[in-house]
Amino acid sequence: MNQPRMSFKTVEDPMHLRQALGRYATGVTVVTTRGPDGKLEGLTANSFSSVSLDPPLVLWSLQKRAPSLESFRSSGSFAVNVLGTHQHSHCKHFATPAQDKFADIAHEIGFGGCPLLTDSLATFECSTHSVVEGGDHLIFIGRVERAVYADGEPLIFSAGSFCVPALFPKPESVREASTIVQPAAIQRECCS
């Protein structure tokens, strides 16, 4: 197999760094909160990650120049909605400025008054544990108060494009033993 020719540049070129970082595939989320004035806020983010199981902590980051920054800083809570492929349109919707991003989006209100998107693959309702400065972003660390999940195909983002998951082909030895090892078990084992 031929390896693609690598382009070595210094990290002082922001576009080059962004393209290199984009090779790390991520899931896509919509992070939501309720501002102190009661306004529902939501934005698309792929910076979501787990931090700890004990205590249950997750994180995500937000640009310091984001219009919703003060709402997230002062609310004390947020929800992370993990998008499935069936929610592809939510990604662009919540990445585009609008007066009321929830007007035509099915949702319910959860912990801390945060909107929860209906039919997400997983939702993490969090109280804000801490906020840490990280360059041009703030990193929000949340303590998970409630979590719910469902089966489905996650929406994936990699190299500037949306992708759908595909199970890795089973080796011959596993295919022959397929009556013992079920595909769902392999998927859970790989992805947990």
DOTORKE-561455 format. One record per residue (C-alpha): x, y, z. Coordinates in pm, whole numbers, plus 50000, padded with zeros to 5 digits. Example, Ala and Ser with C-alpha at 12.3 -4.5 7.8 and 13.67 -1.06 7.14 Angstrom:
BEGIN
512304955050780513674989450714
***
This chain:
BEGIN
500005000050000501405034049903501445060450173500355095350065503145120750055503135140550378503335178250385505565190250668505005226050772505325244551096502225248051312502395285651254500265279550943496765277451099495155261950789497775234450774497275226951143493485226851098493745202350808496055179651007493705180351307490805172651073492275138351007491125128251354487545116251303485035128051563481395125151638479145155651600477195171051886474895200051953475635215752292472735234852449472005256752748469495281952880470915316752929470205337553240467595356953040465825324152954467025322852591467715287752464471175285252308472665257452095475715252251878477385224951679480565211251836482885182251766485215189752058483265166952295485175140852497484845120052809487135129453097486345106553390483935079653504484435086853875483325113853906481415113553574482955142453376482875152753010484285182852825483795204052518485295237152404483905270052276485615298852097486005329752315484365350852043481205329352021477995349852066476605324152312479715323752534478235343952820475115322452829477215290852863479515306853123476705319253346474075291853311475685265953538474515237353318474615224352962473515194052762475495175452497473325159552227475195133452020473865134251664472965104151454473155103151076469385109551067470075143651229472565155350965470605187450901470915197451270474665201951224474395231150981471285244751151473045249151487476225262251322474285290851160473355322351356469605326051418467405344651665465645312651778467465280851677464825259051845461725272551667461405243151426463475217151611461825189851818463145192352173462215190052538463575207852842465935188953071468265194753365468945231553434466405241953171468675230152889467035219452562467415182452473467135174052104464555147052038465885114451892469605120351959471845089851991472935100752337472315130252564474475140952858472845165753097475585183053293476215208153566479235229753492482125216153698484775240653578485785263053288489425263553181491165287752942492775270952643494185295452389491355310752186488805286952345487265280252684487055243852786483835235052968484075205053198480715191853307479625167353571477135143553411473915144453610471845123353368472645103853053470505085152803471425066852483469905047052196471235025351917471795040351573474435052851334476505082151467477225112151249480985113951194483135143151082486585137850927488815157950693486145184550640483385160050544480555141550709480835103750712478775073850813480175044851012481015011350860481854980851064485374968751011485364935750818485724905651045488844884251009488234849350866488614832751207485844854551350483574848851047483854811251094482934815051461480054838851388477644817251582479684824851894480654861251840477764883551733478424916351543476724937451813479084923252075482104932051861480804967351806480234973152178483634958752266485434980952012483575012652091483265012352469
***
